[in-house]
Amino acid sequence: MKIGISSYSYFALLQDGTMTLKDVISHAAKTGYDQIEFIDITPPEGTDIIEYAEALRAHADENGIEISAYTVGAEFMLPNKGTSADEVTRVKTCLDVAAVLGAKMLRHDATWGFKGKQGSYIEAIDVISPYIREVAEYGQGLGIKTMCENHGFFMQDSYRMEYLVQKVNHSNFGILIDIGNFLCADENPISAVARLAPYATHVHVKDFLVKTGAGPSPGDGWFQSRGGEHLRGTVIGHGVVPVPQCLKILRDNGYTGDVSMEFEGLENSLFASKAGHKLLKSLV
């Protein structure tokens, strides 16, 4: 079981220009991570995305760190621009980028829910599952596993994700289990991970601080769960997510894949990445 980190963990430093993706690769490798994964890479102006992916892979190779996954946004339920078939074509091009990166997995979104009307998750999944299956089929031809993650509120609950993977019903499609994200849907991470463990393709380890929604918002940096609880991302091991127990559940269910740290808190990203690696190494 290898330990990775998501480039999203460096989001603040990437946003303000303090670091580049190449800097992130170097720091992750120096910290001791075996792997790194990227979110929706945007090439510098005048650079083709394939060229940029080649450069990132070369830099990762130079630093002795694997690129494990490429994670991209998607909306298969009538995207804002074009049709669902167009979205399939676009996500296939993302798989082509993942292949250049040398990533063995691609995570894409499923849907963010109905826009301006009522509808159940069952209705939505029944509509989008054929498109997701087509993406999985294309990924299989490239040797890249495809997956969706429990995030985005609409597709966050374990039972919704379970219905999705069963409906897609393809051997090349699974679930990226983010053990912390279940709290955004007010679900217990322990029971949620236990439900989805048999379908796990990849795992994100994330942590949150939680305050009751019965009180006022704690202020900047906090957001509300679907049920109104106050949440804030934090360094793994500093919050309420039972990280050791969740990892044990996955192991006990036969999961032998890798785990990736994802940090989205207010603390310093460099500190969080080092502390996260130390904790994960002790657990894994």
N, C-alpha and C positions, 0 to 999 in steps of 0.2 A: 504494500500500500504506500504510494508516494504522496508527498505533501506538496500542494501547489498554492498559488495565490492568484486572485483575480486582479487585473489591472485597475478595476473599479476601486480597489482599496487605496489607490493613490489619486483618486478623483480630484481632490482639492488642489493637489500640487500640479496635476496635469492641467486643470482649468486655469490656474493663475500663471502658468508658464514656467513655474519653478523647475519642473521636470518634463522630459519628453518620454515617449514610450521606450526609446532605447535606454534612457536613464533608469526607467522602471525595471526593465529587464536586468540591467546590471545590478541594481540594488537588490532585487529579489534573489538573484544568484548569489551575491555576496552574503546575504542574510542566511542562506542555506536551503532555500526552497529548491525542490527537484523540478518543479513545473511552474509555468505561468499561463494564464488564459487572458484573452483580450475581448473587449466589448466594442462592437461596431467601429473598427478602425477607420479613421479618416486620413487619407494621405495628404502630405503637404501640397500646397498649390503648385501645379505644374508637374506633379508626380502621379503616375497611374497607380491604381490600387494594387494591381498585381506586382508592379515594381516594388511598391512599398512593403507588401507582404514578403517578397523575396528578401528585402533588406532586413526586415525584422527577424526573419528566420535565420539569416546569416549571423546577425548579432547575437541571437539566442545560442546558436551553435558555438560561437566564439566564447560565450560565457558559460558554456556547459550546462544549459538549462533547457528543458523540453517545453514546447508549446503544446499544451494538452487540449485546449478547446478554444473555439471561436463562438462568441455569443452575440446574437443579433436580434433587433426588434422585428416584429412581424404582426400582421393583423389579417387573418384569413376570412373574417366575416365582413365581406364587402369593404375593402380598404378605401380610404378617402380618395385616393387617386387610382383609377382603374378598377379591375375586377379581381376576384379571388384567384382566378387563373393567372393574372398578371403577377400577383403576389407569389404564387408558386414559382414562376419563372425567376423573379427577383431573388427569392431565397435559394434557389438552385445556384445562382451566380455567387451567393455567399458561400455555398459549399465549395465552389471552385476556388474561392479565396482561402477557405480553410485548408484545402488540399495543398495549396502553395505554401501556407504557413507550416504545414506538416502536422496539423492538429488531427487528432483521432476522433474528435467529437464536435458537433455543432449544436448549440442550444438556440432555438428560435421561440418567439412567443407564439401563442395560439390565438387568443382574442382578448380584447380588453372589455368585451361585453357589448350589449345593445346600446345604440346611440339614439336617445330621444324616444325610446319606447320600452315597454315591459317585455321581458322574455326570460326563460329559465336557462340554466347552464346546460340542461339536457338538450333543449332546442338548439342552442349554439353549437354544442359539440357534434350533434347529428349533422349539422350543416358543414362544419369545418373539417371533420375527420377524414373525408376522402382526399382533401387537399394536402393535409399533413401526411397521409399515407404515401402520396405521390412524391413528396419531398424525401421521405424515409427511403423510398425505393431508389431514388436518384443517389442519395447518400451511400446506400449499400454498394452501388456500382463504383463509388470512389473509395470504399473502405472506411467511411466516416459514419459513426453512429449519430443519429439525430435524437433530439430530446426536447421536452418542454419543462419549464420550471414552475414551481408553485409560487407565483408572484403576480402582482398587478390587481389584487383584490378580487376580481371576478373569477380568476382561475387560481385561487390560492388554497382552498380547502383540500384536504387529502381525499375526500370522497369524490370531489369533482375531478381531481387529477387521476384518480383510479378509473373513473368512468371514461375519461379521455383515452388513456392508454389501452383500455379494453376495447373501446370503439375503433381506434386506429388499427389495432390488431395487426401489427407488423413486427417481425423479429428484429428489425433494425431501429425500432423506435422505443424509447424508454423515458424515464423521468429523471430530471436533475432535482434531487431533493435538497432544498435549502432548509436546514433544520430550524433556523430562526424565523423564517418568513411565515410560518403557521400562526405566529402571534398576531400578525396583521389581520388575520381572519378570526381572531379570538379562539384559536384552537390549541389544545395542549400538544406541544411538540413530541412528547413521548408516545402518545397514542397515534398521532399522525404519522410519525416516522415508522412505527410498527406496521401501520396499514400499507404504507407505500414501499417498504423495504424490498419486497420481492420484485419490484419494477425498477429499482435504482440502477441508473446508468452512470451517474456521477453524483457527487455530494458537495454542497457548499456548507461551510461551518461559519455561522454568523451569530452575533449576540445582541441582545437588546436590554435596555433598562425599561421598566414598566411602572407607571403610576396610575392609580384608579381614575377612571373617567368621571367618577362622582365629584371630583375636585376640579379646580380651574386648570387651564393649560400651564405647564411649568415654564413655558416661554419659547424663545427661539431654539430651533434645532429639534424640537419635538413634533410629532405628527400623531394623528388619531388612527386607531384600528377601525375596522368596519363597525364594531360595536361601540366605539367611542373611548376606548382605553388610550392613555397617553404613552407613546413609545419613542425611544431614542436609541439609535444604533450606538454600540460601544465596543471596546476591545473584547475579543472573545475571552471568556473566563471572568469578566467583570460584571456581566449582567445576569439575567434570570434563566437563560436557556440552559438546560441540563446537558451540556456538551458531552461529557463522558458517557452518560447513560444512552444518549442517542447513537453515539458511535458503537457502543456495545450492542445495541439492538440491531444495527446494520450488520455487524460482524456475525452475530448469532443467527442472522437470516441468510448468511452465506455471501454477503457483499465482500468482494475482494478488490474492488476498484480503488480509485484514488480519492483524496479529499482535498478541497481547495478552500483556503481562508478568504472570506470576503468581509471587509470592514467598511462601514458607512457611518461612523460616528464623528463626533466633534474633536476627539483627541488627535494628536499629531500622527499623521499617517505612517511616518517612519518608525515611531515608537510602537504603533499598533501592529505593524507588519512584523517587527522583531519579537514582540511579546506573543503574538499569535503563533509564530513559528515555534517558539519555545514550548508553548502549551501543547500544540498539536504533536510535536515530536515526542513529548513525554507520554501522550495518550496513544499514539499510533505505534 
